[in-house]
């Protein structure tokens, strides 16, 4: 069984099967299938080492992704169960291909309000902001995300990833990231 929880010992085989399917439906549209299987308390379970929030963030259907993650956050779902490599919910959110920037900002703010470490290092020894920099959007498009980031009291723009680049260095390599590269350097100077 991929769901590991001592209280599941007395669970019927049918419910265990449904529980195993729940984590998969969190990753697939439509949201109605997830809600049909969901039961109170599921948001606290760990599925193959990952929370339902992590699973739902991997949903490629934007409406389903935001609907299911918001639903789970409203129920105080577990956020600490990250990927095996250490990626947090911020890494996973910004590591997706498709985005609705306003909705991403709303989710990211909720994650930060719940204590997710904005400077946590992921499996490639990178902060989640490096995933933001890799998004296929202009600095203007990403302004809401940038503003949320810079509202935080402590930011790490200097730690190098496994490839040897810091967020500042990555931004400097891309011409359309000039404004955020400048903003990160200013932030580092102000807090030196």
MARLUMBA-288543 format. One record per atom (N, C-alpha, C): residue number from 1; residue in three letters; atom name; x, y, z. Coordinates in Angstrom, 3 decimals. Layout:
# residues N
num,residuo,atomo,px,py,pz
NUM,ALA,CA,X,Y,Z
...
END
This chain:
# residues 192
num,residuo,atomo,px,py,pz
1,UNK,N,0.846,-1.186,0.000
1,UNK,CA,0.000,0.000,0.000
1,UNK,C,0.884,1.239,0.000
2,UNK,N,0.536,2.223,-0.799
2,UNK,CA,1.350,3.431,-0.870
2,UNK,C,0.990,4.436,0.201
3,UNK,N,-0.107,4.255,0.875
3,UNK,CA,-0.533,5.175,1.931
3,UNK,C,-0.051,4.611,3.259
4,UNK,N,0.735,5.373,3.983
4,UNK,CA,1.323,4.871,5.219
4,UNK,C,0.780,5.636,6.414
5,UNK,N,-0.076,4.966,7.173
5,UNK,CA,-0.624,5.582,8.369
5,UNK,C,-1.117,4.465,9.272
6,UNK,N,-0.673,4.488,10.511
6,UNK,CA,-1.013,3.417,11.442
6,UNK,C,-2.519,3.258,11.596
7,UNK,N,-3.258,4.353,11.536
7,UNK,CA,-4.705,4.284,11.733
7,UNK,C,-5.426,3.612,10.563
8,UNK,N,-4.715,3.323,9.487
8,UNK,CA,-5.328,2.671,8.340
8,UNK,C,-5.344,1.149,8.469
9,UNK,N,-4.819,0.596,9.563
9,UNK,CA,-4.735,-0.852,9.728
9,UNK,C,-6.102,-1.502,9.623
10,UNK,N,-7.127,-0.920,10.203
10,UNK,CA,-8.459,-1.505,10.177
10,UNK,C,-9.310,-1.081,9.000
11,UNK,N,-8.718,-0.484,7.998
11,UNK,CA,-9.456,0.018,6.849
11,UNK,C,-9.825,-1.147,5.938
12,UNK,N,-11.049,-1.098,5.416
12,UNK,CA,-11.511,-2.163,4.527
12,UNK,C,-10.686,-2.164,3.245
13,UNK,N,-10.588,-3.311,2.583
13,UNK,CA,-9.848,-3.373,1.319
13,UNK,C,-10.399,-2.400,0.275
14,UNK,N,-11.725,-2.207,0.207
14,UNK,CA,-12.305,-1.277,-0.771
14,UNK,C,-11.878,0.155,-0.471
15,UNK,N,-11.938,0.539,0.814
15,UNK,CA,-11.520,1.910,1.167
15,UNK,C,-10.030,2.093,0.889
16,UNK,N,-9.218,1.082,1.148
16,UNK,CA,-7.788,1.174,0.869
16,UNK,C,-7.565,1.386,-0.631
17,UNK,N,-8.345,0.691,-1.475
17,UNK,CA,-8.246,0.848,-2.920
17,UNK,C,-8.628,2.273,-3.323
18,UNK,N,-9.685,2.795,-2.732
18,UNK,CA,-10.118,4.166,-3.014
18,UNK,C,-9.033,5.149,-2.590
19,UNK,N,-8.434,4.893,-1.426
19,UNK,CA,-7.375,5.784,-0.939
19,UNK,C,-6.197,5.788,-1.902
20,UNK,N,-5.866,4.610,-2.447
20,UNK,CA,-4.756,4.536,-3.385
20,UNK,C,-5.086,5.309,-4.654
21,UNK,N,-6.347,5.323,-5.055
21,UNK,CA,-6.746,6.056,-6.248
21,UNK,C,-6.835,7.558,-6.001
22,UNK,N,-7.087,7.969,-4.772
22,UNK,CA,-7.265,9.378,-4.468
22,UNK,C,-6.026,10.184,-4.824
23,UNK,N,-4.845,9.680,-4.484
23,UNK,CA,-3.640,10.441,-4.793
23,UNK,C,-3.452,10.584,-6.300
24,UNK,N,-3.872,9.599,-7.052
24,UNK,CA,-3.758,9.695,-8.511
24,UNK,C,-4.780,10.664,-9.089
25,UNK,N,-5.998,10.667,-8.552
25,UNK,CA,-7.016,11.586,-9.071
25,UNK,C,-6.667,13.033,-8.750
26,UNK,N,-5.876,13.260,-7.713
26,UNK,CA,-5.438,14.628,-7.408
26,UNK,C,-4.581,15.180,-8.539
27,UNK,N,-3.951,14.298,-9.297
27,UNK,CA,-3.066,14.706,-10.383
27,UNK,C,-3.768,14.774,-11.742
28,UNK,N,-5.034,14.371,-11.792
28,UNK,CA,-5.721,14.278,-13.080
28,UNK,C,-7.030,15.063,-13.082
29,UNK,N,-7.383,15.660,-14.228
29,UNK,CA,-8.708,16.264,-14.323
29,UNK,C,-9.745,15.174,-14.496
30,UNK,N,-10.978,15.408,-14.230
30,UNK,CA,-11.555,16.620,-13.638
30,UNK,C,-11.524,16.559,-12.110
31,UNK,N,-11.671,17.705,-11.504
31,UNK,CA,-11.659,17.792,-10.044
31,UNK,C,-12.782,16.977,-9.416
32,UNK,N,-13.887,16.832,-10.122
32,UNK,CA,-15.041,16.098,-9.577
32,UNK,C,-14.674,14.676,-9.174
33,UNK,N,-13.764,14.049,-9.906
33,UNK,CA,-13.352,12.687,-9.549
33,UNK,C,-12.620,12.676,-8.215
34,UNK,N,-11.769,13.665,-7.995
34,UNK,CA,-11.073,13.770,-6.712
34,UNK,C,-12.079,13.964,-5.586
35,UNK,N,-13.004,14.894,-5.771
35,UNK,CA,-13.974,15.193,-4.710
35,UNK,C,-14.901,14.010,-4.427
36,UNK,N,-15.160,13.189,-5.425
36,UNK,CA,-16.003,12.007,-5.211
36,UNK,C,-15.305,10.974,-4.322
37,UNK,N,-13.979,10.908,-4.382
37,UNK,CA,-13.217,9.935,-3.586
37,UNK,C,-12.761,10.483,-2.240
38,UNK,N,-12.627,11.791,-2.139
38,UNK,CA,-12.082,12.428,-0.934
38,UNK,C,-12.980,12.181,0.285
39,UNK,N,-12.343,11.930,1.431
39,UNK,CA,-13.028,11.826,2.722
39,UNK,C,-12.283,12.691,3.726
40,UNK,N,-13.027,13.272,4.673
40,UNK,CA,-12.392,14.078,5.719
40,UNK,C,-11.233,13.298,6.317
41,UNK,N,-10.120,13.973,6.473
41,UNK,CA,-8.926,13.359,7.040
41,UNK,C,-7.912,12.929,5.992
42,UNK,N,-8.355,12.764,4.739
42,UNK,CA,-7.425,12.362,3.683
42,UNK,C,-6.312,13.392,3.491
43,UNK,N,-6.621,14.650,3.771
43,UNK,CA,-5.637,15.718,3.572
43,UNK,C,-4.432,15.583,4.503
44,UNK,N,-4.552,14.764,5.543
44,UNK,CA,-3.448,14.568,6.489
44,UNK,C,-2.611,13.335,6.174
45,UNK,N,-3.023,12.543,5.222
45,UNK,CA,-2.318,11.308,4.897
45,UNK,C,-1.146,11.574,3.957
46,UNK,N,-0.230,10.637,3.962
46,UNK,CA,0.925,10.684,3.070
46,UNK,C,0.774,9.539,2.070
47,UNK,N,0.937,9.857,0.816
47,UNK,CA,0.737,8.905,-0.281
47,UNK,C,2.081,8.691,-0.967
48,UNK,N,2.651,7.526,-0.772
48,UNK,CA,3.949,7.209,-1.366
48,UNK,C,4.969,8.312,-1.067
49,UNK,N,4.944,8.776,0.168
49,UNK,CA,5.900,9.791,0.600
49,UNK,C,5.521,11.222,0.273
50,UNK,N,4.358,11.446,-0.315
50,UNK,CA,3.962,12.797,-0.716
50,UNK,C,2.566,13.125,-0.198
51,UNK,N,2.387,14.394,0.096
51,UNK,CA,1.063,14.845,0.532
51,UNK,C,0.155,14.996,-0.678
52,UNK,N,-1.157,15.080,-0.421
52,UNK,CA,-2.101,15.301,-1.512
52,UNK,C,-1.872,16.660,-2.179
53,UNK,N,-1.388,17.633,-1.419
53,UNK,CA,-1.098,18.941,-2.020
53,UNK,C,-0.010,18.787,-3.083
54,UNK,N,1.036,18.035,-2.761
54,UNK,CA,2.105,17.804,-3.740
54,UNK,C,1.529,17.133,-4.982
55,UNK,N,0.704,16.130,-4.777
55,UNK,CA,0.096,15.433,-5.919
55,UNK,C,-0.755,16.394,-6.752
56,UNK,N,-1.586,17.182,-6.094
56,UNK,CA,-2.478,18.094,-6.812
56,UNK,C,-1.707,19.185,-7.559
57,UNK,N,-0.587,19.634,-7.011
57,UNK,CA,0.223,20.642,-7.691
57,UNK,C,0.771,20.122,-9.018
58,UNK,N,0.870,18.818,-9.149
58,UNK,CA,1.398,18.221,-10.374
58,UNK,C,0.326,18.045,-11.443
59,UNK,N,-0.889,18.467,-11.138
59,UNK,CA,-1.986,18.354,-12.102
59,UNK,C,-1.747,19.347,-13.237
60,UNK,N,-1.804,18.873,-14.467
60,UNK,CA,-1.544,19.750,-15.608
60,UNK,C,-2.756,20.573,-16.022
61,UNK,N,-3.938,20.207,-15.517
61,UNK,CA,-5.145,20.978,-15.787
61,UNK,C,-5.214,22.103,-14.751
62,UNK,N,-5.073,23.335,-15.210
62,UNK,CA,-4.976,24.467,-14.280
62,UNK,C,-6.184,24.596,-13.362
63,UNK,N,-7.378,24.512,-13.903
63,UNK,CA,-8.570,24.650,-13.066
63,UNK,C,-8.598,23.597,-11.976
64,UNK,N,-8.317,22.352,-12.332
64,UNK,CA,-8.310,21.274,-11.342
64,UNK,C,-7.197,21.490,-10.328
65,UNK,N,-6.009,21.873,-10.807
65,UNK,CA,-4.880,22.099,-9.896
65,UNK,C,-5.256,23.104,-8.809
66,UNK,N,-5.730,24.269,-9.223
66,UNK,CA,-6.007,25.328,-8.255
66,UNK,C,-7.216,24.993,-7.380
67,UNK,N,-8.207,24.363,-7.956
67,UNK,CA,-9.403,24.007,-7.186
67,UNK,C,-9.066,22.981,-6.100
68,UNK,N,-8.339,21.934,-6.443
68,UNK,CA,-8.028,20.880,-5.479
68,UNK,C,-7.036,21.376,-4.431
69,UNK,N,-6.008,22.097,-4.844
69,UNK,CA,-5.026,22.598,-3.865
69,UNK,C,-5.691,23.574,-2.906
70,UNK,N,-6.503,24.474,-3.398
70,UNK,CA,-7.202,25.418,-2.517
70,UNK,C,-8.111,24.684,-1.531
71,UNK,N,-8.833,23.707,-2.016
71,UNK,CA,-9.688,22.883,-1.165
71,UNK,C,-8.864,22.231,-0.048
72,UNK,N,-7.736,21.656,-0.405
72,UNK,CA,-6.886,20.992,0.592
72,UNK,C,-6.294,21.993,1.585
73,UNK,N,-5.891,23.152,1.106
73,UNK,CA,-5.357,24.179,2.004
73,UNK,C,-6.425,24.683,2.963
74,UNK,N,-7.657,24.781,2.495
74,UNK,CA,-8.761,25.188,3.376
74,UNK,C,-8.943,24.201,4.516
75,UNK,N,-8.500,22.976,4.324
75,UNK,CA,-8.621,21.928,5.343
75,UNK,C,-7.301,21.675,6.069
76,UNK,N,-6.377,22.629,5.984
76,UNK,CA,-5.087,22.542,6.682
76,UNK,C,-4.300,21.295,6.288
77,UNK,N,-4.287,20.978,5.009
77,UNK,CA,-3.568,19.809,4.502
77,UNK,C,-2.088,19.890,4.839
78,UNK,N,-1.475,18.740,4.935
78,UNK,CA,-0.045,18.648,5.218
78,UNK,C,0.757,19.226,4.056
79,UNK,N,1.755,20.009,4.405
79,UNK,CA,2.634,20.589,3.395
79,UNK,C,4.061,20.086,3.525
80,UNK,N,4.384,19.488,4.664
80,UNK,CA,5.780,19.134,4.916
80,UNK,C,6.243,17.900,4.159
81,UNK,N,5.346,17.110,3.640
81,UNK,CA,5.735,15.924,2.881
81,UNK,C,6.102,16.358,1.467
82,UNK,N,7.376,16.496,1.243
82,UNK,CA,7.881,16.995,-0.033
82,UNK,C,8.386,15.817,-0.856
83,UNK,N,8.962,16.099,-2.000
83,UNK,CA,9.481,15.021,-2.835
83,UNK,C,10.711,14.410,-2.182
84,UNK,N,11.082,13.240,-2.649
84,UNK,CA,12.247,12.546,-2.082
84,UNK,C,13.507,13.396,-2.177
85,UNK,N,13.607,14.216,-3.214
85,UNK,CA,14.781,15.053,-3.403
85,UNK,C,14.774,16.314,-2.567
86,UNK,N,13.673,16.593,-1.868
86,UNK,CA,13.607,17.760,-1.003
86,UNK,C,12.871,18.952,-1.581
87,UNK,N,12.291,18.804,-2.772
87,UNK,CA,11.542,19.920,-3.338
87,UNK,C,10.316,20.212,-2.486
88,UNK,N,10.117,21.483,-2.181
88,UNK,CA,8.959,21.913,-1.406
88,UNK,C,7.781,22.167,-2.343
89,UNK,N,6.654,22.520,-1.751
89,UNK,CA,5.488,22.853,-2.574
89,UNK,C,5.763,24.063,-3.465
90,UNK,N,6.647,24.958,-3.055
90,UNK,CA,7.002,26.103,-3.907
90,UNK,C,7.787,25.642,-5.130
91,UNK,N,8.743,24.730,-4.934
91,UNK,CA,9.490,24.182,-6.071
91,UNK,C,8.533,23.520,-7.065
92,UNK,N,7.608,22.747,-6.525
92,UNK,CA,6.691,21.994,-7.387
92,UNK,C,5.735,22.929,-8.111
93,UNK,N,5.188,23.903,-7.401
93,UNK,CA,4.277,24.870,-8.023
93,UNK,C,4.952,25.572,-9.196
94,UNK,N,6.143,26.104,-8.972
94,UNK,CA,6.800,26.885,-10.014
94,UNK,C,7.579,26.023,-11.005
95,UNK,N,7.666,24.738,-10.744
95,UNK,CA,8.305,23.817,-11.667
95,UNK,C,7.361,23.282,-12.725
96,UNK,N,6.090,23.634,-12.652
96,UNK,CA,5.113,23.189,-13.647
96,UNK,C,5.266,23.994,-14.933
97,UNK,N,4.767,23.460,-16.015
97,UNK,CA,4.895,24.125,-17.320
97,UNK,C,3.835,25.208,-17.499
98,UNK,N,2.598,24.904,-17.132
98,UNK,CA,1.491,25.845,-17.341
98,UNK,C,1.168,26.565,-16.037
99,UNK,N,0.809,27.857,-16.158
99,UNK,CA,0.564,28.677,-14.969
99,UNK,C,-0.538,29.702,-15.195
100,UNK,N,-1.189,30.040,-14.113
100,UNK,CA,-2.023,31.225,-14.009
100,UNK,C,-1.321,32.016,-12.905
101,UNK,N,-0.635,33.067,-13.294
101,UNK,CA,0.243,33.778,-12.359
101,UNK,C,-0.509,34.259,-11.114
102,UNK,N,-1.674,34.844,-11.282
102,UNK,CA,-2.433,35.335,-10.124
102,UNK,C,-2.768,34.190,-9.164
103,UNK,N,-3.163,33.047,-9.705
103,UNK,CA,-3.482,31.888,-8.855
103,UNK,C,-2.218,31.332,-8.202
104,UNK,N,-1.107,31.331,-8.941
104,UNK,CA,0.165,30.879,-8.357
104,UNK,C,0.544,31.744,-7.161
105,UNK,N,0.369,33.048,-7.316
105,UNK,CA,0.703,33.969,-6.221
105,UNK,C,-0.171,33.678,-5.010
106,UNK,N,-1.461,33.452,-5.243
106,UNK,CA,-2.375,33.153,-4.133
106,UNK,C,-1.937,31.883,-3.394
107,UNK,N,-1.620,30.838,-4.147
107,UNK,CA,-1.177,29.591,-3.505
107,UNK,C,0.155,29.787,-2.791
108,UNK,N,1.094,30.438,-3.448
108,UNK,CA,2.408,30.655,-2.837
108,UNK,C,2.268,31.447,-1.537
109,UNK,N,1.420,32.452,-1.541
109,UNK,CA,1.206,33.238,-0.315
109,UNK,C,0.647,32.343,0.803
110,UNK,N,-0.282,31.496,0.462
110,UNK,CA,-0.851,30.584,1.465
110,UNK,C,0.216,29.621,1.984
111,UNK,N,1.078,29.138,1.092
111,UNK,CA,2.165,28.252,1.528
111,UNK,C,3.096,28.985,2.485
112,UNK,N,3.468,30.196,2.127
112,UNK,CA,4.367,30.980,2.976
112,UNK,C,3.717,31.310,4.314
113,UNK,N,2.440,31.648,4.288
113,UNK,CA,1.714,31.921,5.540
113,UNK,C,1.675,30.695,6.442
114,UNK,N,1.729,29.515,5.839
114,UNK,CA,1.729,28.265,6.603
114,UNK,C,3.136,27.831,7.011
115,UNK,N,4.144,28.631,6.670
115,UNK,CA,5.493,28.344,7.151
115,UNK,C,6.423,27.630,6.188
116,UNK,N,6.038,27.500,4.930
116,UNK,CA,6.948,26.886,3.967
116,UNK,C,8.169,27.799,3.825
117,UNK,N,9.351,27.197,3.868
117,UNK,CA,10.610,27.940,3.810
117,UNK,C,10.892,28.377,2.378
118,UNK,N,10.871,29.664,2.150
118,UNK,CA,11.095,30.218,0.810
118,UNK,C,12.515,29.968,0.320
119,UNK,N,13.438,29.725,1.251
119,UNK,CA,14.838,29.505,0.896
119,UNK,C,15.264,28.040,0.953
120,UNK,N,14.316,27.125,1.124
120,UNK,CA,14.661,25.700,1.178
120,UNK,C,15.310,25.281,-0.140
121,UNK,N,16.293,24.403,-0.022
121,UNK,CA,16.991,23.920,-1.209
121,UNK,C,16.348,22.636,-1.715
122,UNK,N,16.109,22.588,-3.009
122,UNK,CA,15.507,21.424,-3.643
122,UNK,C,16.546,20.396,-4.029
123,UNK,N,16.109,19.413,-4.797
123,UNK,CA,16.971,18.288,-5.133
123,UNK,C,18.184,18.675,-5.971
124,UNK,N,18.139,19.781,-6.648
124,UNK,CA,19.292,20.261,-7.427
124,UNK,C,20.041,21.358,-6.669
125,UNK,N,19.810,21.404,-5.363
125,UNK,CA,20.433,22.398,-4.485
125,UNK,C,20.045,23.812,-4.913
126,UNK,N,18.768,23.961,-5.319
126,UNK,CA,18.297,25.256,-5.795
126,UNK,C,17.135,25.744,-4.948
127,UNK,N,17.055,27.065,-4.788
127,UNK,CA,15.896,27.665,-4.143
127,UNK,C,14.765,27.698,-5.167
128,UNK,N,13.536,27.745,-4.681
128,UNK,CA,12.377,27.719,-5.579
128,UNK,C,12.377,28.905,-6.553
129,UNK,N,13.013,30.007,-6.167
129,UNK,CA,13.020,31.182,-7.037
129,UNK,C,13.710,30.883,-8.372
130,UNK,N,14.623,29.913,-8.380
130,UNK,CA,15.250,29.550,-9.647
130,UNK,C,14.221,28.986,-10.624
131,UNK,N,13.200,28.303,-10.108
131,UNK,CA,12.128,27.805,-10.968
131,UNK,C,11.298,28.970,-11.511
132,UNK,N,11.109,29.990,-10.698
132,UNK,CA,10.385,31.182,-11.159
132,UNK,C,11.155,31.826,-12.312
133,UNK,N,12.464,31.938,-12.158
133,UNK,CA,13.291,32.545,-13.198
133,UNK,C,13.244,31.752,-14.506
134,UNK,N,13.007,30.458,-14.411
134,UNK,CA,12.954,29.610,-15.603
134,UNK,C,11.606,29.642,-16.316
135,UNK,N,10.612,30.269,-15.708
135,UNK,CA,9.291,30.311,-16.338
135,UNK,C,9.353,31.076,-17.654
136,UNK,N,8.563,30.660,-18.594
136,UNK,CA,8.549,31.252,-19.922
136,UNK,C,7.622,32.472,-19.962
137,UNK,N,7.938,33.429,-19.102
137,UNK,CA,7.179,34.673,-18.993
137,UNK,C,8.174,35.817,-18.856
138,UNK,N,7.737,37.016,-19.184
138,UNK,CA,8.599,38.179,-19.028
138,UNK,C,8.641,38.598,-17.558
139,UNK,N,9.613,39.439,-17.228
139,UNK,CA,9.674,39.988,-15.870
139,UNK,C,8.391,40.737,-15.541
140,UNK,N,7.832,41.417,-16.522
140,UNK,CA,6.573,42.139,-16.300
140,UNK,C,5.450,41.162,-15.950
141,UNK,N,5.391,40.038,-16.669
141,UNK,CA,4.375,39.019,-16.389
141,UNK,C,4.530,38.448,-14.983
142,UNK,N,5.763,38.341,-14.533
142,UNK,CA,6.059,37.709,-13.244
142,UNK,C,6.112,38.695,-12.079
143,UNK,N,5.764,39.949,-12.330
143,UNK,CA,5.878,40.993,-11.305
143,UNK,C,5.153,40.634,-10.008
144,UNK,N,3.970,40.023,-10.095
144,UNK,CA,3.237,39.659,-8.872
144,UNK,C,4.002,38.626,-8.044
145,UNK,N,4.627,37.666,-8.725
145,UNK,CA,5.433,36.668,-8.007
145,UNK,C,6.654,37.339,-7.404
146,UNK,N,7.328,38.168,-8.181
146,UNK,CA,8.501,38.880,-7.661
146,UNK,C,8.135,39.702,-6.436
147,UNK,N,7.036,40.428,-6.515
147,UNK,CA,6.622,41.265,-5.382
147,UNK,C,6.367,40.421,-4.138
148,UNK,N,5.718,39.277,-4.303
148,UNK,CA,5.500,38.380,-3.166
148,UNK,C,6.835,37.938,-2.585
149,UNK,N,7.769,37.584,-3.431
149,UNK,CA,9.067,37.126,-2.956
149,UNK,C,9.758,38.220,-2.135
150,UNK,N,9.763,39.424,-2.669
150,UNK,CA,10.489,40.506,-2.015
150,UNK,C,9.782,41.037,-0.765
151,UNK,N,8.561,40.582,-0.509
151,UNK,CA,7.887,40.906,0.755
151,UNK,C,8.456,40.086,1.919
152,UNK,N,9.168,39.015,1.602
152,UNK,CA,9.671,38.111,2.635
152,UNK,C,10.898,38.719,3.308
153,UNK,N,11.079,38.452,4.604
153,UNK,CA,12.153,39.104,5.348
153,UNK,C,13.570,38.648,4.993
154,UNK,N,13.750,37.396,4.628
154,UNK,CA,15.086,36.875,4.326
154,UNK,C,15.022,36.106,3.014
155,UNK,N,15.870,36.509,2.079
155,UNK,CA,15.878,35.864,0.766
155,UNK,C,17.289,35.410,0.404
156,UNK,N,17.392,34.256,-0.200
156,UNK,CA,18.677,33.705,-0.616
156,UNK,C,18.761,33.746,-2.139
157,UNK,N,19.558,34.681,-2.630
157,UNK,CA,19.782,34.793,-4.071
157,UNK,C,21.219,34.433,-4.438
158,UNK,N,21.991,33.944,-3.463
158,UNK,CA,23.411,33.700,-3.709
158,UNK,C,23.835,32.239,-3.664
159,UNK,N,23.004,31.370,-3.110
159,UNK,CA,23.379,29.957,-3.058
159,UNK,C,23.385,29.384,-4.466
160,UNK,N,24.470,28.686,-4.770
160,UNK,CA,24.614,28.096,-6.102
160,UNK,C,23.945,26.726,-6.156
161,UNK,N,23.310,26.451,-7.280
161,UNK,CA,22.697,25.144,-7.499
161,UNK,C,23.788,24.140,-7.864
162,UNK,N,23.405,22.893,-8.120
162,UNK,CA,24.386,21.852,-8.450
162,UNK,C,25.169,22.161,-9.717
163,UNK,N,24.588,22.953,-10.597
163,UNK,CA,25.276,23.334,-11.834
163,UNK,C,26.247,24.493,-11.604
164,UNK,N,26.229,25.059,-10.391
164,UNK,CA,27.173,26.122,-10.056
164,UNK,C,26.676,27.538,-10.265
165,UNK,N,25.341,27.724,-10.385
165,UNK,CA,24.799,29.059,-10.622
165,UNK,C,23.842,29.475,-9.515
166,UNK,N,23.984,30.708,-9.067
166,UNK,CA,23.046,31.296,-8.109
166,UNK,C,21.861,31.857,-8.886
167,UNK,N,20.771,32.212,-8.187
167,UNK,CA,19.652,32.854,-8.904
167,UNK,C,20.083,34.128,-9.636
168,UNK,N,20.942,34.910,-9.019
168,UNK,CA,21.409,36.139,-9.677
168,UNK,C,22.151,35.792,-10.966
169,UNK,N,23.049,34.820,-10.879
169,UNK,CA,23.835,34.440,-12.058
169,UNK,C,22.934,33.876,-13.170
170,UNK,N,21.925,33.107,-12.789
170,UNK,CA,20.997,32.593,-13.797
170,UNK,C,20.252,33.729,-14.484
171,UNK,N,19.788,34.690,-13.709
171,UNK,CA,19.053,35.821,-14.284
171,UNK,C,19.953,36.658,-15.192
172,UNK,N,21.216,36.806,-14.820
172,UNK,CA,22.145,37.597,-15.630
172,UNK,C,22.436,36.948,-16.984
173,UNK,N,22.244,35.649,-17.072
173,UNK,CA,22.515,34.937,-18.328
173,UNK,C,21.409,35.128,-19.368
174,UNK,N,20.260,35.646,-18.932
174,UNK,CA,19.100,35.772,-19.819
174,UNK,C,18.755,37.253,-19.975
175,UNK,N,18.820,37.776,-21.188
175,UNK,CA,18.581,39.214,-21.388
175,UNK,C,17.239,39.710,-20.843
176,UNK,N,16.172,38.892,-20.970
176,UNK,CA,14.864,39.356,-20.514
176,UNK,C,14.678,39.237,-19.004
177,UNK,N,15.737,38.890,-18.268
177,UNK,CA,15.697,38.853,-16.807
177,UNK,C,16.558,39.967,-16.188
178,UNK,N,16.912,40.949,-16.985
178,UNK,CA,17.791,42.021,-16.507
178,UNK,C,17.194,42.778,-15.317
179,UNK,N,15.914,43.076,-15.356
179,UNK,CA,15.321,43.866,-14.270
179,UNK,C,15.299,43.090,-12.960
180,UNK,N,15.000,41.784,-13.002
180,UNK,CA,14.979,41.028,-11.748
180,UNK,C,16.398,40.749,-11.269
181,UNK,N,17.341,40.602,-12.179
181,UNK,CA,18.739,40.425,-11.768
181,UNK,C,19.197,41.648,-10.988
182,UNK,N,18.854,42.808,-11.494
182,UNK,CA,19.203,44.061,-10.831
182,UNK,C,18.520,44.156,-9.455
183,UNK,N,17.277,43.790,-9.398
183,UNK,CA,16.520,43.853,-8.135
183,UNK,C,17.108,42.884,-7.088
184,UNK,N,17.511,41.690,-7.518
184,UNK,CA,18.124,40.729,-6.593
184,UNK,C,19.457,41.251,-6.068
185,UNK,N,20.273,41.831,-6.961
185,UNK,CA,21.574,42.376,-6.536
185,UNK,C,21.381,43.503,-5.527
186,UNK,N,20.395,44.348,-5.775
186,UNK,CA,20.100,45.443,-4.844
186,UNK,C,19.683,44.883,-3.481
187,UNK,N,18.865,43.855,-3.474
187,UNK,CA,18.427,43.219,-2.242
187,UNK,C,19.610,42.669,-1.458
188,UNK,N,20.527,42.009,-2.146
188,UNK,CA,21.722,41.446,-1.506
188,UNK,C,22.567,42.577,-0.916
189,UNK,N,22.751,43.668,-1.668
189,UNK,CA,23.541,44.810,-1.169
189,UNK,C,22.893,45.410,0.076
190,UNK,N,21.571,45.554,0.058
190,UNK,CA,20.864,46.156,1.195
190,UNK,C,20.960,45.314,2.462
191,UNK,N,21.096,44.020,2.305
191,UNK,CA,21.100,43.124,3.465
191,UNK,C,22.486,42.576,3.784
192,UNK,N,23.514,43.153,3.175
192,UNK,CA,24.891,42.690,3.421
192,UNK,C,25.422,43.221,4.730
END
